[in-house]
Amino acid sequence: MSRPVTTRIICSMARFLIQRCLNSANSFRTRAGNATILTLKSEIMKKVIFSLVGMALVLSSCKNDSQEFPDYIYQTISFAQQTPIRTVTLGEDGEYDTTLDNQHIVQVCPVLGGVNTNKKDRWVEFEIDPSLVQGMSFSDGSEVKLLPQSYYTLSSDKRVTIKKGKVLGYLDVKLEDAFFADPEAVNTCYVLPVRLTTASDSILEGTPKVAGTTPSVVDKDQWSVQPKNFTLYAIKYKNKWHGIWMSKWSCSGENNGVSFSNESKPSNWEKADLRQLTSKSLSESHYAFTHAVACVDASGATVEKNISCDLILKVDDNGNVSVSTETPGCTASGNGKYTYHGAIKAWNNTDRDMIEVTYSYTIPYVVNEQTGATAEYKANMTETLVARDRQNRLETFSYTLR
């Protein structure tokens, strides 16, 4: 029992006993003189003091013992997630440590269960099992692809150790340059299938619906309890500029021969417009624009439709920015500068990365579907972008089997 609690109990009991004593003494006032009452009070107070001292000794000897729970009758090693998506985030993230990401390292982590405290080193052996992803598709229908062996190097070919005092083991996967050179690596495409084979303890191998059978561990329909002895570790990456940016801008242009101009430059960055850059490669980012324009449809009605242009912002090693597009029919050009932490205390009282860029683009479109007449949307932009966040979160994927 803590000292503050003990003190409160003693004080409460003291007030109670003293008040009882005084009430008892006052009840004799009508039957005895003041001297008798004083003597009576003195004797009663002595008893109160002795009682409180005894209580203090008893209560002060009480304390809360730390509870220790015994280990389970057996220990298990497994993977906590069977279909995680690991996004290698290059550059910085204000919420997560990206040290390993910038070293191009991810970690596949088997976990120990059934212990209160791990009191010894334990080991588990694994294999890369390509059969786990054969005939597998993501929920959107795209193919689950085996991460090519040339794209990575493992810190161990066979065994992971879970150190004494820890419950996680760490298999480092070093991603090679070939991975980052692959255009598909910015999407959820490649999977490293890892299966646990043997261990110093038990492995969570699941319960099949039909006793005595050994269905594929990835065929969920065949298991009452799906095994946790495997993980389909999906890996992709974000370049340094992927994320949400705050924008202050001015724009002039022409839509179907009609000129326009507008701007948005609030004094506080918190009130700025939000833009999104997404990774195309290590040095290139997609920056999409969509505009609503009036046109005539095939029935002759005036309707509003959206037209788009996907700009590509490329940043070289010196921070120079160039603007282009690969959107069919569109043209775009421009240049600017990327500055690491160039926006001082811009948002959340921290220095933020900044892109200052001037560019123009043209989007052709059919303005009258009855006649086939075309028009152009032309924009000339001057913009300052300040990084807000990287949009990282826990992700998993779903799959189907053929």
N, C-alpha and C positions, 0 to 999 in steps of 0.2 A: 504494500500500500504506500502511495507517495506521501511525502511530508505535508504538502498543502492539504490533502484530504484528512490526514491525521490531526493536523492543527485545527481544522474546522470542526471535527468531531469533538475534540477536547473542549474547545471554546463553547460549543453548544451545550455540552453536558455541564460545564461550569456554570453557565447562566441559569440552567434549569435547577441545579442543586442549590445555588445561592438564593434564588428566588424562593424555593421551598423552605430553606432555612429561615429566611426573613419572615415569611408568612407564619411559620410555626412560632417564631419568637414573639411576633406581634400579637399572637392569639393569647399569650400569657399576660399581656399588658394590664388587663383588667383584674388579674388575680395576684400580681406581684409588683414590687417596686422596681424603679429603674435599675438599681444595682443588681437585682436578681436577673433582670432581662439582659443586662450587659454580660453578666457571667454566662448566661445560657447561650447568647450569641457567640461568645468566644469559644465555648466548647464545641458548638455546632460547626463553626468555621474551621476548627482544627480537623474535624472529621471530613469536611469537604475537601480540604487541601490534601489529606492523606489519600482520599479516594481518587482525586484527580491525578496525583503522582503515580498511583498504581495503574490507572488507565493509560497514562502516557507511556509507561514502560511496556505495557502489553501491546498497545497499538503501534508504537515505534518499532517493535520487533517484527511487524508484518511487512511483507514485500511481495511483489508480483514476480513469480519465477517465469523465465522464458520457456515457452512450450516447445518441445521437440517431438515431431511426429516420426514414427518409424517408417523406414522405406517399405515400399510394396514388396510382396513376396518374390516378385521378379522384376527386372528392369527391361525396358524396350528401347530400341532405336528406330526412328522413322523419319519421314519428311512431313513437316507441318502442312505444306501446300503441295498439291499434285499438279496444278496448272498455273504457276505464278508467271507474271510478265515482269521481267527486269529491264528497266529503261536506264541505260547508261547516260547520265546527264553530264555533258561536258560543260566546262565553265563553272559558274557558281550557282548555288541555290540558297536563298536566305533561310530556308527551313531545314535543309538536310545537308549532311556532310558529303561532299562530292570528291573527297581525296582519292578514294579508290577508283572512282569513275574516271578521273583525269589521268590515272595510271593505266586505264583500260582494263581494269580488273573487276570481276564480279565474283561472288562467293556463293557456292551451293552448300547448304548447311543441314546436315543430319542432326536430329535433336534427341536427347536422352530423356526418357520418362521413367516414372516409378521411383524417384529418389527425392528425399528432402534436401540433401546435400551430396554432391558427387565427391566421394572420398578417395577416388583412384582414377588413373588414366584408363580409358576404355577405347576400343577400336571397332571400326566397321569397314568392311571391304565392299567395293562397288564395281560396276562396269557401265560403260556406255553401250546402251542397247538400242540399235537402230530399229529393231522390229517393233518397238513400242509405237512408232509414228507411221508405220506402213499402213496405207489405206485410210489415213486420218485427214480430216478437213476441219478448219475453223468453222464456227457457227455461221459465218457469212458465206461459206462455200469455198473459200480459198484454201489451197493446199497447205498442210503443215509440212514444212521442209526440214529435213535433218540439217543441223548446223554442220557445214563441211569441216572436216578435220583440219584442213589448212587454215581455218579461221581462228583457231585457238590453241593454247598450250595449257595443260593441267599441271598443278603443283605436285600432284601425285598420280601415278598410273593405276593405283589399286586400293590404297588404304587411307582412311581419315582417322585421326585420333581426337577423341574428346578428352581434353585435359582435366586433371583433378581440379575440383572447384568450379568447373564449367559444365554447362548442359548442351552446348553447341559445339559441333566440329566444323571445320572450315576447309572446303575444297576450293582453292583459288583457280579461277578460269581467266587466263590472260588472253585478251582479244588481240589478234594480229591486225596489221594494216589492211590485209585482204578483206577483213570483215567491214571495215569502215569505208572501203572503196566500192562496196556492193550497194547499188542504189536501193535494193530491197531491204537493207538493214535498218532503214529508218521506220519501217513498218513491222507489225507483229507477223513474222514470217518464219523465222528460224527457231528451232527448238533443240536443246541439248537433252536427250533422254537418259537419265541416270537411274540405275536400279541398284538397290542394296542387295548383296548376295549372302555374306556371312558376317557375324559379329561376335564380340566377346559376351554379348548379352542376347536377348531375344530381338527379333525383328517383327514389326507389325505386318503380318502377311494376309490379313483379312479372313473372311469366312465365305466360301462359295455357296450359292443357293443349292447346288446339288453336291451332297457330301461325297468326298473321294475324287472329285474332278479338279482340274487345274486350268481354269479358263484364263485367257489373257487378262493381265492385271488392269488394262485400260478399258476392258469391256464391262462397263458399270452394270449393265443389265444382268450379268451372270453372277453378281455378288450380293449377298445379304449385307455384308460389311466389306466395302472395297479396300484392298490393301493400301497401306501407306509406305510401302517399301520402294516406291519409285517417285520421281518427279519429272515432269515435262517442262523443262526450264526454258521458257521463251525469252529471247534476248533481242533488244533493239537499242537504238541510240538517238539522242537529241544533240544537235550541234549547240554552240555557245549562245545562239540568238533565238532559239526556239522558246516561245512563251508568250505571255501577254505583255504588251507595251502600252504606255500612256502616250497620247498624241496631241500635240499642238500644231495646227496647220493653217495654211491659206491656200485657196484654190481659185483659179480662173479657167474658163474654157468655153466650149461651144457645143450645144446639142441640137442637131438637125438645123443648123444655121442660126440658132438663138444663143446669144452670149449669156454667160452667168459668171458670178464671182461670189465667194463666201469664205468664211474663216471660222476657226474655233481656237481661241487662245485664252483660256481662263487663267486667272492669276495663280490659282493653286492647282498642282498636278492632280490632286485627288478628284478634281472636277473635269479633268481632261477626257477626251474620247479614248476608248480602248480599241487596240488593234491586236491582231494575232499573227505571229510569224511561226511557220512550221518548217521542219528540216527537209531539205532536198538532198543535201550532201554535207560534208564537213564544213564547207565554206559557203554554201548556198542555202537560201531560205525562200519559201513560198510566201507571197504577200498578195492576197486576193482582194479584188475590188468588185462589188456588185452595185449596179445602178438600176433604178426603175425608170422606164421611159414609156411614153405614150405611143401607140401604134394602132393601125387598123388591121383587124383580123380578117380571115377568109370570108366571114359573113358580112363584112362592112362595118362592124361595130368598133368603136374606139375603146381600146383596152390598154391596160398597163402590163408590161412584161419586164422581166429582169434580164440585163445583159452583164457579162462578167469579163474580167481580164485578170489573169494570174501573173503578177509581177514576180521576177526573180531578183532578189538582192544578193549580190556576191561580195564578200568581204575578203580582201587579200591579207597577207601577213603584216602589212603596215597599217591596216585599218581602213584602207581606201574602199569605198563602196561603189559598185556599178549596178545599174538597173537595166533589165532586159525582160523579155517575155517569150514564152513558147506557146502561148494560146493562139490557135489557128486564126488568121485574119487580123489579129491585133498587132500593133507596134508599140514599142516602149523604149525609152532611153533615159539616162540620168546618172548622176554621181553624187557622192557624199562622203561622210567620214564617220567611222565608228570610234568612240573613245571609251576605254575602260574606266568605269566610275567617273565619267565626265560630268554627270549631273550631281552636284554637291548637295547633300542633305535634301534631295528632291522629294523623297517619299518615305514615310515611316522613319524619318530622321536618320536615314542612311544614304550614303553615296550610291548612285545607280549608273549602270551602263547607259550610254547615249548614242543615238544615231541621228545625225543631221544630214538630210538628203533633199535634193531638188530633182524632180523627174517629170516626165510627161508620158501620156499614153493615149492611144486612139482605139476605140472599139467600133467596128462597123456592124450594122444590123439592118434587118428588113423592117422598114417603117410602115409599109403597106403590103399586106399579103395578097390583096386582090390584084394589084398592079405589079408587084415585085419591086417597087421602089425601095431604095436603100438610103441610109443616112449614117452619120458618124457622131459618136460621142467623143469629144476631145477634152482632156483635162491636163492642166499644168499645176503641179503641186510643189509647195515648199513645206517641209515637215520636220519637226523634231520629235523623235521617239525616245522615251525613257522607260527602261525595263521595270516591270512591276513584279511578276512572279513567273515561275517555270511550269506551273500546272502539273506538278508531280503528285501522284496518289497511288495507293495500293491497287494493283490490277491483277486480275486473273482472266483466263480465257475458257471458253466452252468448245467442245469438239464433237464431231460425229464420226462414225466408222462406216466404211463402205463394206 
